[in-house]
Amino acid sequence: QVQLVESGGGLVQAGGSLRLSCAASGRTFRRYAMAWFHQAPGKEREFVAAVTWSGDNKYYADSVKGRFTISRDNAKNTGYLQMNSLKPEDTAVYYCAAENQGYGLQYGNKQTYSYWGQGTQVTVSS
């Protein structure tokens, strides 16, 4: 099993940047695919980005391509989401998620992931 704790959220003006971190417990973090989702008030939890266990393959929602970058450092058991050129519509609670790496994972589907953090609030003011 793995436990996930997000950090790095906050209040930022439109056009600004934030870097979210996802600290994972356990020695087997490197065996897990990792993803970020976000959820705005009254809306469904939506896919933002995902990365395979090795970091070699990355996937993004169309709405964040070119602005957000997902990465991970398996030696530190930590994943990251660098968010640039933030927009007010990026305002949401951001969740880190993980699942055992395997073939055929649907990275953009929240049902794929067994492990979730508690979330960190990101607010972008206009």
Backbone hydrogen bonds, N-H to C=O, Kabsch-Sander energy under -0.5 kcal/mol:
donor,donor_aa,acceptor,acceptor_aa,energy
5,V,23,A,-1.9
7,S,21,S,-1.9
10,G,121,Q,-0.8
12,V,123,T,-2.6
14,A,125,S,-2.4
15,G,86,L,-3.1
16,G,13,Q,-2.3
18,L,83,M,-2.1
20,L,81,L,-2.7
21,S,7,S,-2.7
22,C,79,G,-2.5
23,A,5,V,-2.8
24,A,77,N,-3.0
25,S,3,Q,-2.3
29,F,26,G,-0.6
31,R,28,T,-2.4
32,Y,29,F,-2.1
33,A,99,E,-3.0
34,M,51,V,-2.5
35,A,97,A,-2.6
36,W,49,A,-3.0
37,F,95,Y,-2.5
38,H,46,E,-2.6
39,Q,93,V,-2.2
43,K,40,A,-2.2
46,E,38,H,-3.4
48,V,36,W,-2.5
49,A,36,W,-1.7
50,A,59,Y,-2.3
51,V,34,M,-2.9
52,T,57,N,-2.3
55,G,52,T,-1.1
59,Y,50,A,-2.5
61,A,48,V,-2.6
64,V,61,A,-1.7
65,K,61,A,-1.0
67,R,64,V,-2.3
68,F,64,V,-2.4
69,T,82,Q,-2.4
71,S,80,Y,-1.8
73,D,78,T,-3.2
76,K,73,D,-1.0
77,N,73,D,-0.5
77,N,74,N,-0.5
78,T,73,D,-1.8
79,G,22,C,-2.3
80,Y,71,S,-2.9
81,L,20,L,-2.1
82,Q,69,T,-2.9
83,M,18,L,-3.3
83,M,81,L,-0.6
84,N,67,R,-1.9
84,N,82,Q,-0.6
85,S,15,G,-0.6
86,L,16,G,-2.3
90,D,87,K,-2.3
91,T,88,P,-1.8
92,A,122,V,-2.0
93,V,39,Q,-2.3
94,Y,92,A,-0.5
94,Y,120,T,-3.1
95,Y,37,F,-3.0
97,A,35,A,-2.6
98,A,115,Y,-2.1
99,E,33,A,-2.0
101,Q,31,R,-3.1
105,L,102,G,-0.9
107,Y,105,L,-1.2
109,N,106,Q,-1.8
110,K,108,G,-0.6
112,T,109,N,-1.9
113,Y,110,K,-0.9
114,S,98,A,-0.9
115,Y,98,A,-2.0
117,G,96,C,-2.3
120,T,94,Y,-1.9
122,V,92,A,-2.7
123,T,10,G,-2.8
125,S,12,V,-2.4
125,S,123,T,-0.6
